[in-house]
Amino acid sequence: MDKKVFQKQGVSGFYDNWLKTQTAQDRAIIAELQKIGQQARADVARMMTSEANG
């Protein structure tokens, strides 16, 4: 990993820099997995809210 990335962006810039190095196909897969994860978290939150409200 280029040290300049860490000097300019810190650790928070690592993911964006790493993502740029992935192929287009891999980025599409990563985006889909992120979308699935977000939907799963939303579903869990909805279920917890539903259970809390009775």
Stockholm file with secondary structure:
# STOCKHOLM 1.0

chainA/1-54         MDKKVFQKQGVSGFYDNWLKTQTAQDRAIIAELQKIGQQARADVARMMTSEANG
#=GR chainA/1-54 SS CCHHHHHHHCGGGHHHHHHHTSCHHHHHHHHHHHHHHHHHHHHHHHHHHHHHHC
#=GC SS_cons        CCHHHHHHHCGGGHHHHHHHTSCHHHHHHHHHHHHHHHHHHHHHHHHHHHHHHC
//
